[in-house]
Amino acid sequence: MKKGIYFLVLLLFISTLVFTAFSIRSFGAPPNSDMDNYIIENGQEETGANNIISGVVYDYRGFDTLGEVTVLFTASIAFMVLIRRLND
Amino acid sequence: MIEMTKIVRTISSLVYPLTIIFGAFMIMHGHLTPGGGFQGGAIIASGIALVIVAYGSEASKDFFSSEKLAKYTGIGSMGFAVIGVIAIALGYAFLHNYLLGTQLFGYVPDGINQGFINSAGIEPPIEIMVGIAVSCGLGLIIYMFSQLGEVEE
C-alpha cells in the first residue's frame, strides 16, 4: 500500500519533469527579443568594445557589476574577520 | 596543511608565474577577447591556491599576508566606485562612459573599431579594478582556509 503511493508520487514527479522538458521553448527563441536585438546591433557602436558581453557587463549594466564586487568584498572581509577570531 | 613533495613544489614554482601572467592578460584584454575582470581574477586566485597547496600553510605565510590581501580587495572595489563617481563630477550619470572620444594613450575610438587596446573608454580601468578585487578576495578566502586547517592539527 505504502509502496504503491510512493510509486504513484514518483510517477507523477517524473511525468511532470518529462512534460516540462518537452513543452519548453526551443533554444535561442526568447519570448521578447527587442533588448537582445538592440544590443547586438548597437552595442559595438555605443560602447566601443569588441567583446559585446564585456560591453553589457561593464558599460550597460555597470551598476550591477559594482554590486557583485561589493558582495565579494563583503564576503571575503567577513570571512577573514571570522577566521581571525578563531585563530586567537 | 603540510607541504607536498619536491616534484610538486618545483613544478608549481614553474607554473604559477605563467598562471598569474595569463590572468593579467585576460584582465587587460577583457574588452577585446573572451574573459574579463572576474575570470582573470579567478585565474590569478587559482595561481595563489597552487602556491598554498604546494608549499603548505606555514611556508605560505612568507608569500602572502591577510592584511595586504584585504587591503587590495578594498582598493579594487573602491577604485570601481571612484571611477563611477568621477562621471558625476564631470556632469554625467553614475558610471557614464566619459572616456569615449577623448585622449588617453592616443585617441580613444568612439564607435566600431578594429580592437585597439585603449578602446572602450572606462571599461579597461573598471576591469583592472575588478580583477584586483576578485583575485585578492578569492586569494584571501583560500589563504584563510589554509590557516584554519593549521589550527585544528
gemmi code that builds the backbone of each chain (N, CA, C; Angstrom):
import gemmi

chains = {
    "A": [
        ("MET", (0.830, -1.206, 0.000), (0.000, 0.000, 0.000), (0.866, 1.260, 0.000)),
        ("LYS", (1.783, 1.320, 0.987), (2.653, 2.493, 1.082), (3.553, 2.585, -0.141)),
        ("LYS", (4.029, 1.395, -0.576), (4.918, 1.382, -1.740), (4.186, 1.866, -2.978)),
        ("GLY", (2.915, 1.514, -3.100), (2.126, 1.942, -4.239), (1.962, 3.447, -4.274)),
        ("ILE", (1.743, 4.074, -3.085), (1.605, 5.527, -3.035), (2.917, 6.191, -3.435)),
        ("TYR", (4.019, 5.653, -2.910), (5.326, 6.209, -3.274), (5.551, 6.112, -4.765)),
        ("PHE", (5.177, 4.951, -5.350), (5.370, 4.753, -6.787), (4.533, 5.747, -7.583)),
        ("LEU", (3.293, 5.982, -7.126), (2.430, 6.939, -7.833), (3.016, 8.347, -7.783)),
        ("VAL", (3.494, 8.753, -6.594), (4.082, 10.088, -6.459), (5.310, 10.228, -7.341)),
        ("LEU", (6.122, 9.163, -7.371), (7.324, 9.194, -8.211), (6.956, 9.299, -9.675)),
        ("LEU", (5.908, 8.547, -10.069), (5.470, 8.585, -11.462), (4.966, 9.977, -11.828)),
        ("LEU", (4.205, 10.597, -10.912), (3.696, 11.947, -11.143), (4.851, 12.945, -11.306)),
        ("PHE", (5.866, 12.805, -10.434), (7.024, 13.707, -10.475), (7.759, 13.564, -11.804)),
        ("ILE", (8.030, 12.306, -12.197), (8.780, 12.073, -13.434), (7.988, 12.566, -14.632)),
        ("SER", (6.661, 12.318, -14.637), (5.865, 12.741, -15.785), (5.807, 14.264, -15.873)),
        ("THR", (5.796, 14.943, -14.704), (5.838, 16.409, -14.719), (7.129, 16.905, -15.343)),
        ("LEU", (8.249, 16.283, -14.925), (9.548, 16.711, -15.453), (9.633, 16.475, -16.952)),
        ("VAL", (9.180, 15.293, -17.392), (9.272, 14.968, -18.822), (8.368, 15.895, -19.630)),
        ("PHE", (7.157, 16.168, -19.103), (6.239, 17.062, -19.812), (6.844, 18.461, -19.935)),
        ("THR", (7.464, 18.940, -18.842), (8.097, 20.262, -18.882), (9.247, 20.285, -19.870)),
        ("ALA", (10.029, 19.203, -19.889), (11.186, 19.181, -20.783), (10.759, 19.203, -22.238)),
        ("PHE", (9.593, 18.579, -22.549), (9.182, 18.556, -23.953), (8.401, 19.794, -24.359)),
        ("SER", (7.768, 20.474, -23.373), (6.986, 21.652, -23.731), (7.765, 22.940, -23.586)),
        ("ILE", (9.081, 22.838, -23.266), (9.881, 24.046, -23.069), (10.140, 24.701, -24.429)),
        ("ARG", (10.375, 26.010, -24.376), (10.653, 26.742, -25.616), (11.993, 26.311, -26.190)),
        ("SER", (12.088, 26.233, -27.515), (13.326, 25.757, -28.128), (14.451, 26.756, -27.896)),
        ("PHE", (15.682, 26.256, -27.930), (16.844, 27.058, -27.563), (17.046, 28.203, -28.553)),
        ("GLY", (17.305, 29.407, -28.027), (17.573, 30.553, -28.877), (16.331, 31.227, -29.398)),
        ("ALA", (15.159, 30.993, -28.756), (13.927, 31.656, -29.178), (13.264, 32.288, -27.961)),
        ("PRO", (13.771, 33.422, -27.475), (13.186, 34.037, -26.280), (11.842, 34.675, -26.599)),
        ("PRO", (10.961, 34.870, -25.576), (9.663, 35.487, -25.836), (9.781, 36.943, -26.277)),
        ("ASN", (10.697, 37.696, -25.666), (10.904, 39.093, -26.059), (12.358, 39.258, -26.483)),
        ("SER", (12.595, 39.645, -27.732), (13.964, 39.756, -28.218), (14.323, 41.185, -28.600)),
        ("ASP", (13.530, 42.176, -28.155), (13.809, 43.561, -28.542), (15.136, 44.035, -27.971)),
        ("MET", (15.328, 43.771, -26.640), (16.564, 44.203, -25.987), (17.786, 43.509, -26.578)),
        ("ASP", (17.673, 42.186, -26.838), (18.802, 41.444, -27.408), (19.183, 42.025, -28.766)),
        ("ASN", (18.164, 42.250, -29.615), (18.457, 42.754, -30.952), (19.076, 44.144, -30.889)),
        ("TYR", (18.589, 44.977, -29.949), (19.151, 46.322, -29.837), (20.622, 46.263, -29.457)),
        ("ILE", (20.960, 45.378, -28.458), (22.350, 45.320, -28.006), (23.242, 44.724, -29.085)),
        ("ILE", (22.735, 43.701, -29.808), (23.561, 43.086, -30.854), (23.830, 44.089, -31.972)),
        ("GLU", (22.823, 44.927, -32.297), (23.012, 45.850, -33.417), (23.813, 47.085, -33.031)),
        ("ASN", (23.596, 47.628, -31.817), (24.200, 48.917, -31.466), (25.277, 48.837, -30.399)),
        ("GLY", (25.505, 47.639, -29.815), (26.424, 47.551, -28.676), (27.836, 47.960, -29.017)),
        ("GLN", (28.345, 47.465, -30.147), (29.732, 47.777, -30.500), (29.900, 49.263, -30.814)),
        ("GLU", (28.879, 49.846, -31.430), (28.990, 51.264, -31.796), (28.910, 52.162, -30.567)),
        ("GLU", (28.062, 51.797, -29.592), (27.844, 52.680, -28.449), (28.927, 52.555, -27.386)),
        ("THR", (29.438, 51.320, -27.151), (30.432, 51.152, -26.096), (31.855, 51.193, -26.627)),
        ("GLY", (32.070, 50.880, -27.900), (33.419, 50.850, -28.439), (34.173, 49.592, -28.111)),
        ("ALA", (33.534, 48.612, -27.438), (34.211, 47.372, -27.068), (33.902, 46.294, -28.092)),
        ("ASN", (34.924, 45.524, -28.483), (34.697, 44.451, -29.444), (34.023, 43.249, -28.800)),
        ("ASN", (34.247, 43.031, -27.503), (33.600, 41.948, -26.780), (32.270, 42.473, -26.258)),
        ("ILE", (31.178, 42.025, -26.874), (29.875, 42.627, -26.563), (29.406, 42.229, -25.166)),
        ("ILE", (29.820, 41.040, -24.690), (29.456, 40.638, -23.325), (30.090, 41.592, -22.330)),
        ("SER", (31.356, 41.939, -22.577), (32.034, 42.902, -21.720), (31.345, 44.256, -21.793)),
        ("GLY", (30.899, 44.626, -22.994), (30.206, 45.884, -23.130), (28.925, 45.945, -22.315)),
        ("VAL", (28.214, 44.810, -22.249), (26.985, 44.782, -21.453), (27.316, 44.783, -19.965)),
        ("VAL", (28.290, 43.938, -19.569), (28.540, 43.751, -18.139), (29.178, 44.987, -17.522)),
        ("TYR", (30.111, 45.649, -18.239), (30.848, 46.748, -17.634), (30.361, 48.119, -18.072)),
        ("ASP", (29.489, 48.196, -19.088), (29.038, 49.517, -19.538), (27.528, 49.692, -19.370)),
        ("TYR", (26.731, 48.848, -20.018), (25.278, 48.982, -19.870), (24.852, 48.658, -18.446)),
        ("ARG", (25.393, 47.563, -17.874), (24.987, 47.117, -16.536), (26.120, 47.302, -15.539)),
        ("GLY", (26.803, 48.445, -15.594), (27.943, 48.662, -14.705), (27.553, 48.692, -13.248)),
        ("PHE", (26.346, 49.173, -12.948), (25.918, 49.263, -11.553), (25.731, 47.873, -10.955)),
        ("ASP", (25.256, 46.934, -11.782), (25.092, 45.551, -11.336), (26.440, 44.927, -10.995)),
        ("THR", (27.460, 45.215, -11.831), (28.791, 44.678, -11.574), (29.382, 45.266, -10.299)),
        ("LEU", (29.077, 46.556, -10.042), (29.528, 47.170, -8.785), (28.934, 46.429, -7.587)),
        ("GLY", (27.658, 46.038, -7.697), (27.046, 45.259, -6.625), (27.694, 43.907, -6.447)),
        ("GLU", (28.067, 43.242, -7.559), (28.727, 41.939, -7.466), (30.065, 42.056, -6.751)),
        ("VAL", (30.840, 43.086, -7.109), (32.140, 43.269, -6.471), (31.966, 43.574, -4.993)),
        ("THR", (30.908, 44.328, -4.658), (30.655, 44.627, -3.250), (30.318, 43.360, -2.470)),
        ("VAL", (29.547, 42.460, -3.101), (29.217, 41.188, -2.444), (30.490, 40.389, -2.174)),
        ("LEU", (31.380, 40.319, -3.180), (32.615, 39.553, -2.999), (33.498, 40.174, -1.928)),
        ("PHE", (33.593, 41.507, -1.930), (34.383, 42.220, -0.914), (33.841, 41.933, 0.489)),
        ("THR", (32.514, 42.042, 0.644), (31.906, 41.813, 1.954), (32.140, 40.378, 2.426)),
        ("ALA", (31.984, 39.415, 1.505), (32.157, 38.005, 1.880), (33.568, 37.731, 2.336)),
        ("SER", (34.575, 38.225, 1.570), (35.963, 37.902, 1.922), (36.375, 38.600, 3.212)),
        ("ILE", (35.941, 39.850, 3.411), (36.327, 40.556, 4.638), (35.657, 39.918, 5.856)),
        ("ALA", (34.369, 39.540, 5.713), (33.672, 38.898, 6.833), (34.301, 37.559, 7.163)),
        ("PHE", (34.705, 36.810, 6.137), (35.358, 35.515, 6.363), (36.688, 35.704, 7.078)),
        ("MET", (37.457, 36.734, 6.662), (38.750, 36.977, 7.319), (38.543, 37.336, 8.788)),
        ("VAL", (37.563, 38.173, 9.095), (37.313, 38.565, 10.485), (36.925, 37.348, 11.325)),
        ("LEU", (36.087, 36.477, 10.744), (35.630, 35.278, 11.466), (36.794, 34.348, 11.775)),
        ("ILE", (37.647, 34.083, 10.782), (38.741, 33.132, 10.979), (39.791, 33.710, 11.911)),
        ("ARG", (39.989, 35.029, 11.883), (40.957, 35.632, 12.813), (40.495, 35.465, 14.256)),
        ("ARG", (39.179, 35.534, 14.493), (38.658, 35.287, 15.834), (38.978, 33.866, 16.271)),
        ("LEU", (38.818, 32.899, 15.347), (39.063, 31.501, 15.706), (40.541, 31.249, 15.964)),
        ("ASN", (41.431, 31.983, 15.276), (42.863, 31.757, 15.446), (43.360, 32.236, 16.803)),
        ("ASP", (42.733, 33.274, 17.356), (43.219, 33.826, 18.622), (42.887, 32.928, 19.814)),
    ],
    "B": [
        ("MET", (47.955, 22.337, 6.941), (48.272, 21.778, 5.620), (49.796, 21.657, 5.480)),
        ("ILE", (50.299, 20.412, 5.324), (51.747, 20.218, 5.207), (52.179, 20.424, 3.761)),
        ("GLU", (53.496, 20.671, 3.575), (53.973, 20.902, 2.213), (54.076, 19.593, 1.453)),
        ("MET", (53.990, 19.677, 0.116), (53.993, 18.472, -0.713), (55.426, 18.153, -1.120)),
        ("THR", (55.587, 17.122, -1.969), (56.940, 16.647, -2.318), (57.681, 17.665, -3.175)),
        ("LYS", (58.977, 17.395, -3.350), (59.823, 18.335, -4.089), (59.408, 18.457, -5.548)),
        ("ILE", (58.881, 17.360, -6.131), (58.440, 17.393, -7.532), (57.308, 18.399, -7.688)),
        ("VAL", (56.319, 18.293, -6.794), (55.159, 19.193, -6.892), (55.582, 20.632, -6.667)),
        ("ARG", (56.494, 20.834, -5.703), (56.918, 22.204, -5.413), (57.665, 22.813, -6.597)),
        ("THR", (58.553, 22.026, -7.250), (59.301, 22.555, -8.392), (58.369, 22.905, -9.550)),
        ("ILE", (57.449, 21.974, -9.859), (56.546, 22.222, -10.988), (55.642, 23.412, -10.708)),
        ("SER", (55.163, 23.521, -9.454), (54.254, 24.636, -9.168), (54.982, 25.966, -9.187)),
        ("SER", (56.267, 25.984, -8.769), (57.002, 27.242, -8.849), (57.337, 27.599, -10.290)),
        ("LEU", (57.328, 26.614, -11.206), (57.467, 26.945, -12.626), (56.148, 27.437, -13.213)),
        ("VAL", (55.032, 26.892, -12.745), (53.752, 27.131, -13.408), (53.059, 28.390, -12.885)),
        ("TYR", (53.265, 28.723, -11.573), (52.415, 29.782, -11.037), (52.700, 31.173, -11.610)),
        ("PRO", (53.956, 31.525, -12.031), (54.098, 32.819, -12.716), (53.337, 32.876, -14.029)),
        ("LEU", (53.338, 31.736, -14.775), (52.601, 31.706, -16.043), (51.104, 31.854, -15.795)),
        ("THR", (50.612, 31.244, -14.713), (49.187, 31.374, -14.385), (48.828, 32.824, -14.107)),
        ("ILE", (49.688, 33.501, -13.347), (49.391, 34.890, -12.985), (49.497, 35.799, -14.213)),
        ("ILE", (50.482, 35.512, -15.106), (50.600, 36.316, -16.329), (49.384, 36.107, -17.220)),
        ("PHE", (48.911, 34.851, -17.296), (47.725, 34.580, -18.122), (46.494, 35.283, -17.563)),
        ("GLY", (46.374, 35.312, -16.232), (45.255, 36.029, -15.624), (45.331, 37.517, -15.899)),
        ("ALA", (46.542, 38.089, -15.834), (46.704, 39.519, -16.113), (46.388, 39.825, -17.572)),
        ("PHE", (46.769, 38.930, -18.473), (46.433, 39.090, -19.897), (44.932, 39.102, -20.100)),
        ("MET", (44.237, 38.175, -19.384), (42.790, 38.086, -19.552), (42.095, 39.332, -18.996)),
        ("ILE", (42.662, 39.901, -17.911), (42.072, 41.134, -17.374), (42.292, 42.293, -18.342)),
        ("MET", (43.528, 42.411, -18.885), (43.855, 43.554, -19.734), (43.085, 43.534, -21.042)),
        ("HIS", (42.812, 42.322, -21.594), (42.139, 42.222, -22.883), (40.673, 41.853, -22.724)),
        ("GLY", (40.066, 42.198, -21.571), (38.683, 41.800, -21.329), (37.705, 42.439, -22.290)),
        ("HIS", (38.010, 43.634, -22.836), (37.080, 44.298, -23.740), (37.276, 43.881, -25.183)),
        ("LEU", (38.288, 43.011, -25.460), (38.550, 42.586, -26.836), (38.309, 41.098, -27.047)),
        ("THR", (38.697, 40.267, -26.077), (38.619, 38.814, -26.223), (37.734, 38.256, -25.114)),
        ("PRO", (37.292, 36.997, -25.231), (36.527, 36.395, -24.141), (37.275, 36.443, -22.822)),
        ("GLY", (36.554, 36.717, -21.754), (37.184, 36.866, -20.448), (36.763, 38.181, -19.834)),
        ("GLY", (37.542, 38.655, -18.891), (37.218, 39.907, -18.232), (37.767, 39.921, -16.827)),
        ("GLY", (37.286, 40.864, -16.041), (37.835, 41.047, -14.700), (37.595, 39.860, -13.790)),
        ("PHE", (36.360, 39.339, -13.772), (36.040, 38.240, -12.864), (36.814, 36.980, -13.244)),
        ("GLN", (36.861, 36.664, -14.542), (37.508, 35.431, -14.976), (39.009, 35.495, -14.751)),
        ("GLY", (39.631, 36.632, -15.121), (41.063, 36.776, -14.911), (41.432, 36.768, -13.440)),
        ("GLY", (40.593, 37.403, -12.612), (40.845, 37.387, -11.176), (40.765, 35.989, -10.609)),
        ("ALA", (39.819, 35.180, -11.111), (39.719, 33.796, -10.640), (40.941, 32.991, -11.053)),
        ("ILE", (41.509, 33.281, -12.250), (42.715, 32.562, -12.690), (43.891, 32.926, -11.785)),
        ("ILE", (44.045, 34.205, -11.444), (45.133, 34.613, -10.555), (44.957, 33.980, -9.177)),
        ("ALA", (43.698, 33.909, -8.696), (43.456, 33.279, -7.401), (43.785, 31.792, -7.441)),
        ("SER", (43.599, 31.143, -8.605), (43.988, 29.732, -8.703), (45.495, 29.582, -8.649)),
        ("GLY", (46.251, 30.579, -9.162), (47.709, 30.553, -9.008), (48.117, 30.666, -7.548)),
        ("ILE", (47.422, 31.537, -6.794), (47.687, 31.666, -5.361), (47.377, 30.347, -4.650)),
        ("ALA", (46.267, 29.692, -5.042), (45.897, 28.409, -4.434), (46.941, 27.347, -4.723)),
        ("LEU", (47.535, 27.381, -5.928), (48.578, 26.422, -6.281), (49.782, 26.565, -5.362)),
        ("VAL", (50.215, 27.799, -5.107), (51.357, 28.026, -4.214), (51.038, 27.544, -2.805)),
        ("ILE", (49.829, 27.844, -2.315), (49.472, 27.480, -0.941), (49.414, 25.960, -0.795)),
        ("VAL", (48.824, 25.274, -1.783), (48.703, 23.813, -1.693), (50.073, 23.157, -1.784)),
        ("ALA", (50.961, 23.682, -2.654), (52.253, 23.022, -2.851), (53.191, 23.273, -1.678)),
        ("TYR", (53.215, 24.482, -1.134), (54.206, 24.827, -0.127), (53.690, 24.713, 1.304)),
        ("GLY", (52.401, 24.475, 1.485), (51.871, 24.330, 2.834), (51.548, 25.667, 3.465)),
        ("SER", (50.762, 25.625, 4.530), (50.269, 26.870, 5.114), (51.352, 27.598, 5.903)),
        ("GLU", (52.339, 26.863, 6.434), (53.368, 27.520, 7.243), (54.303, 28.353, 6.369)),
        ("ALA", (54.747, 27.760, 5.221), (55.659, 28.480, 4.332), (54.938, 29.566, 3.544)),
        ("SER", (53.609, 29.414, 3.310), (52.898, 30.428, 2.534), (52.686, 31.698, 3.331)),
        ("LYS", (52.975, 31.671, 4.644), (52.924, 32.930, 5.403), (54.013, 33.893, 4.929)),
        ("ASP", (55.113, 33.369, 4.335), (56.165, 34.250, 3.818), (55.740, 34.918, 2.513)),
        ("PHE", (54.859, 34.253, 1.739), (54.457, 34.801, 0.439), (53.330, 35.814, 0.585)),
        ("PHE", (52.327, 35.490, 1.423), (51.121, 36.315, 1.496), (50.907, 36.782, 2.929)),
        ("SER", (50.138, 37.861, 3.062), (49.649, 38.242, 4.379), (48.194, 38.660, 4.229)),
        ("SER", (47.386, 38.327, 5.226), (45.954, 38.585, 5.104), (45.665, 40.078, 5.092)),
        ("GLU", (46.499, 40.877, 5.778), (46.266, 42.320, 5.793), (46.427, 42.903, 4.389)),
        ("LYS", (47.505, 42.471, 3.675), (47.739, 43.027, 2.340), (46.647, 42.595, 1.372)),
        ("LEU", (46.251, 41.306, 1.421), (45.200, 40.834, 0.513), (43.891, 41.575, 0.773)),
        ("ALA", (43.568, 41.806, 2.057), (42.334, 42.531, 2.375), (42.424, 43.973, 1.910)),
        ("LYS", (43.634, 44.570, 2.041), (43.807, 45.956, 1.619), (43.575, 46.099, 0.121)),
        ("TYR", (44.134, 45.161, -0.676), (43.964, 45.286, -2.123), (42.557, 44.939, -2.568)),
        ("THR", (41.850, 44.073, -1.814), (40.423, 43.863, -2.117), (39.650, 45.165, -1.965)),
        ("GLY", (39.935, 45.896, -0.892), (39.262, 47.177, -0.686), (39.644, 48.198, -1.730)),
        ("ILE", (40.944, 48.220, -2.120), (41.375, 49.190, -3.131), (40.672, 48.933, -4.452)),
        ("GLY", (40.550, 47.657, -4.839), (39.899, 47.323, -6.104), (38.447, 47.723, -6.133)),
        ("SER", (37.702, 47.352, -5.071), (36.268, 47.647, -5.120), (35.999, 49.133, -4.902)),
        ("MET", (36.897, 49.849, -4.197), (36.690, 51.283, -4.043), (37.085, 52.037, -5.306)),
        ("GLY", (38.125, 51.544, -6.029), (38.502, 52.177, -7.281), (37.395, 52.132, -8.320)),
        ("PHE", (36.657, 51.014, -8.345), (35.495, 50.897, -9.230), (34.495, 52.007, -8.917)),
        ("ALA", (34.168, 52.179, -7.625), (33.193, 53.200, -7.253), (33.715, 54.590, -7.569)),
        ("VAL", (35.041, 54.818, -7.393), (35.611, 56.139, -7.668), (35.520, 56.466, -9.147)),
        ("ILE", (35.785, 55.456, -10.021), (35.642, 55.672, -11.469), (34.218, 56.059, -11.810)),
        ("GLY", (33.242, 55.452, -11.107), (31.854, 55.823, -11.363), (31.517, 57.210, -10.861)),
        ("VAL", (32.092, 57.610, -9.721), (31.755, 58.908, -9.133), (32.380, 60.047, -9.941)),
        ("ILE", (33.525, 59.789, -10.605), (34.154, 60.820, -11.445), (33.183, 61.272, -12.536)),
        ("ALA", (32.359, 60.330, -13.041), (31.366, 60.704, -14.059), (30.373, 61.718, -13.512)),
        ("ILE", (29.986, 61.565, -12.234), (29.066, 62.543, -11.631), (29.745, 63.898, -11.524)),
        ("ALA", (31.054, 63.905, -11.159), (31.786, 65.162, -11.042), (31.895, 65.864, -12.385)),
        ("LEU", (31.922, 65.091, -13.500), (32.005, 65.700, -14.823), (30.633, 66.099, -15.364)),
        ("GLY", (29.550, 65.793, -14.628), (28.237, 66.221, -15.052), (27.426, 65.181, -15.782)),
        ("TYR", (27.838, 63.902, -15.764), (27.068, 62.840, -16.414), (26.370, 62.013, -15.339)),
        ("ALA", (25.696, 60.935, -15.787), (25.102, 59.998, -14.837), (26.193, 59.116, -14.231)),
        ("PHE", (25.845, 58.387, -13.158), (26.798, 57.496, -12.487), (27.245, 56.404, -13.451)),
        ("LEU", (28.558, 56.172, -13.548), (29.190, 55.166, -14.408), (28.983, 55.434, -15.894)),
        ("HIS", (28.751, 56.683, -16.266), (28.696, 57.021, -17.693), (30.086, 56.866, -18.312)),
        ("ASN", (30.101, 56.417, -19.586), (31.385, 56.152, -20.240), (31.955, 57.464, -20.770)),
        ("TYR", (32.650, 58.209, -19.875), (33.080, 59.569, -20.218), (34.407, 59.613, -20.955)),
        ("LEU", (35.077, 58.471, -21.139), (36.387, 58.485, -21.803), (36.282, 58.280, -23.309)),
        ("LEU", (35.093, 57.974, -23.829), (34.959, 57.752, -25.267), (35.186, 59.063, -26.016)),
        ("GLY", (36.035, 59.024, -27.040), (36.277, 60.198, -27.857), (37.242, 61.197, -27.264)),
        ("THR", (37.906, 60.846, -26.152), (38.898, 61.745, -25.565), (40.299, 61.211, -25.852)),
        ("GLN", (41.300, 61.856, -25.276), (42.689, 61.449, -25.487), (43.173, 60.698, -24.250)),
        ("LEU", (43.493, 59.417, -24.405), (44.125, 58.642, -23.336), (44.985, 57.586, -24.018)),
        ("PHE", (46.314, 57.715, -23.939), (47.257, 56.891, -24.712), (46.893, 56.948, -26.195)),
        ("GLY", (46.657, 58.157, -26.714), (46.173, 58.305, -28.072), (44.672, 58.482, -28.069)),
        ("TYR", (44.091, 58.605, -29.264), (42.651, 58.856, -29.367), (41.871, 57.594, -28.992)),
        ("VAL", (40.940, 57.727, -28.048), (40.083, 56.592, -27.688), (38.950, 56.522, -28.694)),
        ("PRO", (38.863, 55.437, -29.510), (37.879, 55.409, -30.603), (36.460, 55.367, -30.073)),
        ("ASP", (35.598, 56.209, -30.672), (34.186, 56.276, -30.313), (33.395, 55.607, -31.431)),
        ("GLY", (33.044, 54.353, -31.253), (32.309, 53.630, -32.276), (33.004, 52.337, -32.648)),
        ("ILE", (32.615, 51.763, -33.786), (33.173, 50.477, -34.215), (34.632, 50.662, -34.581)),
        ("ASN", (35.506, 49.821, -34.048), (36.945, 49.926, -34.315), (37.523, 48.539, -34.486)),
        ("GLN", (38.830, 48.497, -34.792), (39.489, 47.217, -35.064), (39.858, 46.473, -33.799)),
        ("GLY", (39.674, 47.072, -32.611), (40.079, 46.404, -31.391), (41.401, 46.920, -30.875)),
        ("PHE", (41.489, 48.227, -30.678), (42.690, 48.798, -30.080), (42.676, 48.529, -28.585)),
        ("ILE", (43.876, 48.537, -27.972), (43.949, 48.207, -26.549), (43.362, 49.329, -25.700)),
        ("ASN", (43.334, 50.564, -26.218), (42.778, 51.669, -25.418), (41.364, 52.018, -25.838)),
        ("SER", (40.654, 51.101, -26.527), (39.270, 51.382, -26.898), (38.355, 51.126, -25.703)),
        ("ALA", (37.085, 51.409, -25.876), (36.014, 51.102, -24.918), (36.010, 51.997, -23.691)),
        ("GLY", (36.742, 53.130, -23.693), (36.579, 54.124, -22.638), (36.919, 53.630, -21.249)),
        ("ILE", (35.920, 53.649, -20.331), (36.216, 53.320, -18.935), (36.149, 51.819, -18.670)),
        ("GLU", (35.909, 50.974, -19.664), (35.823, 49.539, -19.389), (37.143, 48.927, -18.942)),
        ("PRO", (38.281, 49.177, -19.624), (39.530, 48.578, -19.139), (39.932, 48.997, -17.729)),
        ("PRO", (39.805, 50.292, -17.323), (40.104, 50.612, -15.917), (39.189, 49.885, -14.934)),
        ("ILE", (37.889, 49.793, -15.274), (36.969, 49.081, -14.384), (37.361, 47.607, -14.293)),
        ("GLU", (37.765, 47.017, -15.437), (38.130, 45.605, -15.421), (39.389, 45.366, -14.590)),
        ("ILE", (40.340, 46.305, -14.662), (41.549, 46.145, -13.847), (41.196, 46.208, -12.372)),
        ("MET", (40.310, 47.145, -11.996), (39.896, 47.251, -10.589), (39.152, 45.995, -10.140)),
        ("VAL", (38.238, 45.496, -10.985), (37.507, 44.271, -10.640), (38.471, 43.086, -10.528)),
        ("GLY", (39.480, 43.041, -11.432), (40.449, 41.950, -11.379), (41.250, 41.968, -10.091)),
        ("ILE", (41.685, 43.172, -9.659), (42.414, 43.272, -8.383), (41.538, 42.807, -7.237)),
        ("ALA", (40.273, 43.263, -7.232), (39.381, 42.927, -6.112), (39.092, 41.436, -6.071)),
        ("VAL", (38.807, 40.828, -7.241), (38.427, 39.411, -7.265), (39.627, 38.525, -6.937)),
        ("SER", (40.810, 38.829, -7.524), (41.964, 37.970, -7.269), (42.363, 38.025, -5.803)),
        ("CYS", (42.401, 39.212, -5.207), (42.802, 39.308, -3.805), (41.705, 38.806, -2.880)),
        ("GLY", (40.425, 38.987, -3.245), (39.357, 38.499, -2.392), (39.303, 36.988, -2.343)),
        ("LEU", (39.363, 36.338, -3.522), (39.365, 34.876, -3.540), (40.649, 34.322, -2.935)),
        ("GLY", (41.784, 34.994, -3.198), (43.050, 34.565, -2.589), (43.012, 34.660, -1.079)),
        ("LEU", (42.351, 35.711, -0.577), (42.217, 35.868, 0.881), (41.401, 34.731, 1.478)),
        ("ILE", (40.307, 34.334, 0.796), (39.478, 33.231, 1.308), (40.281, 31.931, 1.334)),
        ("ILE", (41.035, 31.645, 0.239), (41.827, 30.410, 0.184), (42.910, 30.434, 1.255)),
        ("TYR", (43.571, 31.574, 1.422), (44.658, 31.683, 2.405), (44.137, 31.478, 3.821)),
        ("MET", (42.972, 32.097, 4.132), (42.439, 31.948, 5.492), (41.967, 30.524, 5.746)),
        ("PHE", (41.460, 29.828, 4.711), (41.097, 28.418, 4.871), (42.322, 27.576, 5.207)),
        ("SER", (43.461, 27.854, 4.533), (44.668, 27.068, 4.816), (45.159, 27.338, 6.235)),
        ("GLN", (45.032, 28.577, 6.712), (45.441, 28.872, 8.084), (44.519, 28.188, 9.089)),
        ("LEU", (43.237, 28.072, 8.745), (42.288, 27.389, 9.636), (42.642, 25.915, 9.776)),
        ("GLY", (43.061, 25.275, 8.662), (43.453, 23.866, 8.731), (44.660, 23.665, 9.623)),
        ("GLU", (45.562, 24.653, 9.676), (46.749, 24.559, 10.527), (46.372, 24.543, 12.003)),
        ("VAL", (45.323, 25.314, 12.375), (44.962, 25.440, 13.782), (44.447, 24.118, 14.333)),
        ("GLU", (43.667, 23.392, 13.515), (42.993, 22.219, 14.044), (43.906, 21.013, 14.162)),
        ("GLU", (45.139, 21.059, 13.618), (46.009, 19.884, 13.685), (46.575, 19.709, 15.076)),
    ],
}
model = gemmi.Model(1)
for chain_id, residues in chains.items():
    chain = gemmi.Chain(chain_id)
    for i, (resn, *xyz) in enumerate(residues, 1):
        res = gemmi.Residue()
        res.name, res.seqid = resn, gemmi.SeqId(i, " ")
        for name, pos in zip(("N", "CA", "C"), xyz):
            atom = gemmi.Atom()
            atom.name, atom.element = name, gemmi.Element(name[0])
            atom.pos, atom.b_iso = gemmi.Position(*pos), 0.0
            res.add_atom(atom)
        chain.add_residue(res)
    model.add_chain(chain)
structure = gemmi.Structure()
structure.add_model(model)
structure.setup_entities()
